[in-house]
Amino acid sequence: MKIFIQTSLLLSFIVSMQAQTFQEISCGAGYNQQSYVSLATDEQTLVDNDTWDLAFTAFGVQDAGIFINESSGSINGQNIPVVEVYYTTISNFDVDFNVESLKDNLIFNDEISYNYGAFNSTRDTLNPFDFGWGKYEPSMHGVVGNEVFIVKLRDGSFKKVLIESLIGTDYTLKYADLNGDNLVIKKLNKTTDSNGKGFIFYNLSTHSTVDILPSYDYDFMYGRYISIAKDPNGTIVQQYNVTGILTGPQVSSVMADGVDVDNVQFADYKDQMSDRLDVIGYDWKTFTNAGWILDEDRVYFIKSKNNTIWKLQFIDFEGSSTGTTVLTKEVVGQQTATNDANIASLVYPNPSADIVYVITDQEITQFQCFDTNGRSIPITFNKASDASLYVYTLDIRNMQSGLYILQGFGQNQKTLTTKFIKSK
């Protein structure tokens, strides 16, 4: 069921919902800004869409996600040009590229996870060592770039871009004009350049990092991004610049649609919580000839980084004239935080006939191996390490073919549990 957003209706709605609080957020007239929003503090930080071009993840030592800035506002109802990225499948940076031949190679962020952005979209999803823009090389203890990308900037100019490597906590970024002029090579450090906020934001025009994220923990970004959607006439499904909500890192959410919004319970939806960025997305509003309409029987539950559970409902949207929306919010619970006692790991290749590499971000002091009958199987390993990663080489040549469970033990009672297959 739909409701039309009118001033009188909005006022009566507010009067009847005094138990809730309200928050007004905006991404600016013409949707020309990104807004980073905290539900707990009512704060929002506004950033101009053209402040940054690329974002590099800096959550830890094993992430290697690279995103393109898909935000673009509008003027007089017409979209302002957006930054675009094209894959080439070519590793040689010195090649002369024909941009026209790459027009079908446009790639996008997928809004699924903060681990992978547009530059990761060409990866082999079955190979945990493949990050799209490069592959993890055990001998280098890092990711080595193997594909050049073409980036079209908002002014219509093109840059060829190669992420040469991610060694330890240092990304090495290389880019130039298509003919090789104006070459720039930059090292971006996860610890220093991200200011501890999880991302390194970079502007290809100013050749510099930019600090855009607020000091507080934000729950979501409200603004523009590209998603599969219908065009404004509702006839063509395509990649389209939409205005919506993308939840932040370590934030999960779920939609409850077709419900009694006053009585819906989080307990009925907690098992459906998702870490996807676009669970809330853009389709909580629809444009018609009569104006913007919103669902009156739809709410969202959000679990913040501090495990607070919020219930949200959008009650007003003013469109491009102001970029403003109003939502109701209510704390409905607090989940008890649990300590993560697991050690993150990658196992490769898997299956393998002779050697298995186990890569972790913490030191393993002991390995144990079991077959599917629970019998302990002797296993030998060698360790190599650098400043950020530990690489263990397991010799499995003398083992019988089959499935095995591998356990590792580190400091502070942290454990690793994973599986591998010994092939013939």
Salt bridges, closest charged atoms under 4 A:
ASP42 OD1 - LYS329 NZ 2.27
ASP53 OD1 - ARG154 NH1 3.18
ASP63 OD1 - LYS190 NZ 3.34
GLU100 OE2 - LYS103 NZ 3.49
GLU164 OE2 - LYS174 NZ 3.88
ASP177 OD1 - LYS159 NZ 2.63
ASP211 OD1 - LYS197 NZ 3.14
ASP217 OD1 - LYS305 NZ 3.67
ASP257 OD1 - ARG298 NE 3.51
ASP278 OD1 - ARG276 NE 2.88
ASP283 OD1 - ARG298 NH1 3.42
ASP295 OD1 - LYS2 NZ 2.81
ASP295 OD2 - ARG298 NH2 3.18
GLU330 OE1 - LYS311 NZ 3.87
GLU363 OE2 - LYS383 NZ 2.55
ASP371 OD2 - ARG375 NE 2.82
ASP395 OD2 - ARG397 NH2 2.71
